[in-house]
């Protein structure tokens, strides 16, 4: 068997990084091109400053984002630490003076990855993409008015983040349970430059990527809903119901329905505005 054939059958253990732009459906054709250029400037400059060789990085364009995998010879701590710091700082520089700041959701997971002539595949790839695209990642980015949210898998947190390291602060991560297509998983959320984010006790379900709405893209679906999500969540069977022990909630996503929920801490769904939305000192 030649070397190329072996590459198609053998999986490489790599770090997978999924990068998605916030609300990409709101950009027109001209602005979307500029948005894409900004994403690549941010990522490529971060790789340069973190001294990650370009031949160690596989990069695929996803229209409103980028899918990457980094060879196992590069320390994962460098990507979670210095590289993420550089991405955040580069993104802040790009956003200075922009009327609509660019927001990025980054999902990370380490696992077996298969390469072929068209790109990469494997469960590790699927999970990284699901984490970046999770409704909770979207809500945190908006509610916290942040430029960037990082979501890591449970195994990546346990194996790397929890031990800390240069620019890696495990105390600044918060965990949440997510209901994905593949099942329920634990994910860890981090807003670079900020304390650990507050996570609702009941995290929203992930969107069903097989639904017909995907023809428009998941960002377009969220944009169409806008802030009406909160009102819709309280409206069941065509009528409004008051909050209380018997209240029912429907969470947009895989049509999951939750009843008689009991929350153990204050819960916020949607955008925080006014004094309540300011970062605590």
C-alpha positions in Angstrom: 0.0 0.0 0.0 1.5 3.4 -1.0 1.8 6.3 1.4 -1.2 8.2 -0.1 -3.5 5.2 0.3 -2.4 4.8 3.9 -3.3 8.5 4.6 -6.9 7.8 3.5 -7.3 4.9 5.8 -5.4 6.0 8.9 -6.7 8.6 11.3 -4.4 11.2 12.8 -4.9 12.4 16.3 -5.2 16.1 15.9 -6.8 19.2 17.4 -9.9 20.3 15.5 -11.0 23.9 15.6 -14.3 25.1 14.2 -14.6 28.9 13.8 -18.1 30.5 13.0 -19.0 34.1 12.5 -21.9 35.6 14.5 -25.1 36.3 12.6 -23.4 36.0 9.2 -26.9 36.1 7.5 -27.1 39.8 8.4 -24.2 40.6 6.1 -24.9 41.6 2.5 -22.6 40.2 -0.3 -20.0 43.0 -0.1 -19.9 43.1 3.7 -19.7 39.3 3.9 -16.6 39.3 1.7 -15.0 41.8 4.1 -16.1 39.7 7.1 -14.4 36.7 5.6 -11.2 38.6 5.0 -11.2 39.8 8.6 -11.6 36.2 9.9 -8.6 35.0 7.9 -6.5 38.0 9.0 -7.3 37.2 12.6 -6.6 33.5 12.4 -3.5 33.6 10.2 -1.8 36.4 12.3 -2.5 34.4 15.4 -0.8 31.3 14.0 2.2 33.5 13.0 2.6 35.1 16.4 2.1 31.7 18.2 4.8 30.3 16.0 2.6 27.5 14.6 4.1 26.4 11.3 1.6 26.7 8.4 2.4 23.2 7.2 1.1 21.9 10.6 -2.3 23.5 9.9 -5.1 22.2 7.7 -7.6 24.9 6.8 -11.0 24.6 5.0 -13.2 27.5 4.1 -16.8 27.2 5.3 -18.3 30.4 3.8 -19.1 32.1 7.1 -16.3 30.4 9.0 -13.2 28.2 8.9 -12.6 24.5 9.8 -9.1 23.7 10.9 -7.1 20.8 12.2 -3.6 21.1 13.8 -1.0 18.3 13.6 -0.3 16.4 16.8 3.3 17.7 16.8 2.1 21.1 17.9 1.3 21.3 21.6 -2.4 21.7 22.3 -1.5 24.1 25.2 -0.1 26.5 22.6 -3.4 26.7 20.8 -5.5 26.9 23.9 -3.2 29.5 25.4 -1.1 31.8 23.3 -3.0 31.2 20.0 -6.4 32.0 21.6 -4.9 35.2 23.2 -3.7 36.3 19.8 -7.0 35.5 18.2 -8.8 37.6 20.8 -6.4 40.5 20.5 -6.5 40.5 16.7 -10.2 40.3 16.7 -10.4 43.3 19.0 -8.1 45.3 16.7 -10.3 44.4 13.7 -13.5 45.5 15.5 -12.2 49.0 16.4 -14.4 51.5 14.6 -16.7 48.9 13.1 -20.4 49.7 13.5 -21.2 46.0 13.7 -18.3 44.2 15.5 -17.3 40.8 14.2 -18.1 38.0 16.7 -16.6 34.5 16.6 -17.6 31.2 18.1 -14.8 28.7 18.4 -15.3 25.0 19.1 -12.3 22.7 20.0 -11.9 19.0 20.4 -9.0 16.5 20.1 -9.5 13.2 18.4 -8.9 11.0 15.3 -9.1 12.9 12.1 -9.1 11.5 8.5 -7.7 13.5 5.6 -8.6 13.1 2.0 -8.5 15.1 -1.2 -11.6 17.1 -0.1 -10.8 17.9 3.5 -11.1 16.2 6.9 -13.8 14.1 8.5 -14.5 12.1 11.7 -16.4 12.3 14.9 -13.9 14.7 16.3 -14.6 17.1 13.4 -18.4 16.7 14.0 -18.1 17.5 17.7 -16.0 20.6 17.3 -18.5 22.0 14.8 -21.5 21.2 17.0 -19.8 22.9 19.9 -19.2 26.1 18.0 -22.7 26.1 16.5 -24.5 25.3 19.8 -27.3 27.7 20.8 -25.7 28.3 24.2 -22.5 29.5 22.5 -24.6 31.9 20.4 -26.6 33.2 23.4 -23.5 33.8 25.5 -21.8 35.7 22.7 -24.8 38.0 22.5 -25.8 38.2 26.2 -22.2 39.0 27.3 -21.6 41.4 24.4 -18.4 39.6 23.7 -16.1 39.4 20.7 -15.3 35.7 21.2 -16.5 32.6 22.9 -14.5 29.4 23.1 -16.2 26.0 23.7 -14.1 23.0 24.4 -15.1 19.3 24.8 -15.2 17.6 28.2 -12.1 15.5 27.3 -10.1 18.5 26.1 -10.9 20.3 29.3 -10.0 17.4 31.5 -6.8 16.5 29.6 -5.4 19.9 29.0 -7.3 22.9 30.3 -7.8 21.6 33.9 -4.0 21.4 34.3 -3.6 25.1 33.4 -0.5 26.5 31.7 0.7 29.7 30.1 -2.4 31.8 29.3 -4.7 28.9 30.3 -6.9 29.6 33.3 -9.3 26.7 34.1 -11.1 28.8 36.7 -12.3 31.0 33.8 -14.3 28.2 32.2 -17.8 27.1 33.0 -19.5 23.8 32.1 -22.9 23.1 30.7 -24.7 20.0 29.4 -25.7 20.2 25.7 -28.2 18.1 23.9 -26.6 17.5 20.5 -27.7 15.3 17.6 -25.2 12.6 18.8 -26.6 12.8 22.3 -26.0 14.7 25.5 -22.4 16.0 26.2 -20.7 18.3 28.6 -19.0 21.3 27.2 -16.8 24.0 28.7 -17.3 27.7 27.9 -14.8 30.5 28.1 -14.9 34.2 27.2 -11.2 35.3 26.8 -10.3 38.2 29.0 -13.3 37.7 31.3 -14.2 35.6 34.4 -16.0 32.3 34.0 -19.4 33.0 32.3 -22.7 32.4 34.1 -24.4 29.4 32.5 -28.2 28.8 32.8 -29.0 25.6 34.6 -30.9 24.2 31.6 -28.9 24.8 28.4 -30.9 25.1 25.1 -31.0 22.2 22.8 -28.9 22.2 19.7 -30.5 22.8 16.3 -31.3 19.9 14.1 -28.9 20.4 11.2 -31.0 18.1 8.9 -34.0 20.3 8.9 -35.1 22.2 5.9 -34.2 25.5 7.5 -30.5 24.6 6.9 -31.0 25.7 3.2 -30.8 29.2 4.6 -28.1 28.5 7.2 -28.4 28.3 10.9 -27.4 31.9 11.4 -30.3 33.1 9.2 -32.8 31.1 11.3 -31.5 32.7 14.5 -31.6 36.1 12.9 -35.2 35.7 11.8 -36.2 34.9 15.3 -34.3 37.7 16.9 -35.3 38.7 20.4 -38.8 37.3 20.0 -37.3 33.9 21.2 -38.0 34.9 24.8 -41.7 35.7 24.2 -42.1 32.5 22.0 -40.6 30.4 24.8 -43.4 31.5 27.1 -46.2 31.0 24.5 -47.5 27.5 24.4 -50.4 26.2 22.3 -51.2 29.7 21.1 -51.7 31.3 24.5 -49.5 33.1 27.1 -48.9 31.4 30.4 -47.6 33.1 33.5 -44.4 31.9 35.0 -44.8 29.7 38.0 -44.5 26.1 39.2 -46.8 24.9 36.4 -45.2 26.9 33.6 -44.1 25.1 30.4 -41.2 26.2 28.2 -40.4 25.2 24.6 -36.8 25.7 23.6 -36.0 26.3 19.9 -33.7 23.6 18.5 -34.6 19.9 18.3 -38.2 20.7 19.3 -37.3 19.7 22.9 -40.0 20.5 25.4 -39.3 21.0 29.1 -42.0 21.1 31.8 -42.1 21.9 35.5 -38.4 23.1 35.5 -36.8 24.0 38.7 -33.8 26.3 38.5 -31.2 26.4 41.3 -29.8 29.8 40.4 -30.9 32.9 38.6 -31.4 32.2 34.9 -31.2 34.7 32.0 -32.2 33.9 28.4 -31.6 36.5 25.7 -29.7 39.8 25.7 -28.9 41.8 28.8 -29.4 45.5 28.4 -28.9 48.7 30.4 -27.1 48.6 33.8 -27.7 44.8 34.2 -25.7 44.1 31.1 -22.5 45.8 32.3 -19.6 43.6 33.3 -19.2 43.1 37.0 -16.0 44.5 38.5 
